[in-house]
Amino acid sequence: MKPYVKEGMTVIDVGSAMGFFTLPAAKLVGDRGWVIAIDLQEKMIRSLQRRAQKAGLAGRIETRICSSTSLKIDDLAGGVDVALAFAVLHEMPDSATAILSIAQSLKGGGLFLMAEPTGHVSAGDFRQTSEVALQQDFEIVARPVVWHSHALVLRKGLS
Ligand SMILES: C[S@@+](CC[C@H](N)C(=O)[O-])C[C@H]1O[C@@H](n2cnc3c(N)ncnc32)[C@H](O)[C@@H]1O
């Protein structure tokens, strides 16, 4: 995340689980930034909250419990700098709706880091998911090499 997440940014971590990426993102955004961690499992969110407290980062992390069909982030529309969805889209019953919701949450020029595990998601399925994103005014800006993952960085258009 280092090349993309900067001080003062607002970041969403979709499917955060216990915060493997949320906590490092919270360090990168600094005390003027904000990270919103979203997961459907309450026990994951509770564990993330405990870990954030322990790390002294709870003050810059908001947690949300969503449903399997809605991320419940409509209130963030146009306010997010970077969205992360790591190893979660393939678990969703309707990833297209989630991608639309993520696209709406981002500012113009905002970034969407999307990664899926190669063990669970074929290259063809990942391409299909990325095509859904590309229908939402995203362009591909990087294809980072991520351990055991397909990964893309997409940038939302400015319009
Ligand atoms: C494989 S874990 C990945 C966790 C984290 N992103 C990481 O890479 O360490 C997938 C997480 O996505 C969550 N999840 C599954 N379906 C979801 C949905 N529809 N909306 C939000 N989170 C979901 C699960 O509860 C789980 O915590």
The ligand as an ORCA input file, in Angstrom:
! r2SCAN-3c Opt
* xyz 0 1
  C     -10.073    -14.118      3.170
  S     -10.577    -12.856      4.293
  C      -9.507    -11.526      3.806
  C      -9.265    -10.578      4.899
  C      -8.319     -9.413      4.627
  N      -8.778     -8.595      3.511
  C      -6.932     -9.930      4.369
  O      -6.530    -10.010      3.192
  O      -6.232    -10.273      5.328
  C     -12.141    -12.332      3.646
  C     -12.926    -11.438      4.576
  O     -13.996    -10.872      3.830
  C     -15.162    -10.882      4.613
  N     -16.318    -10.879      3.717
  C     -16.851    -11.921      3.031
  N     -17.910    -11.512      2.312
  C     -18.056    -10.196      2.539
  C     -18.982     -9.206      2.103
  N     -19.991     -9.525      1.272
  N     -18.840     -7.942      2.528
  C     -17.826     -7.628      3.378
  N     -16.925     -8.515      3.849
  C     -17.044     -9.787      3.437
  C     -15.052    -12.126      5.467
  O     -15.849    -12.009      6.627
  C     -13.547    -12.163      5.761
  O     -13.257    -11.496      6.963
*
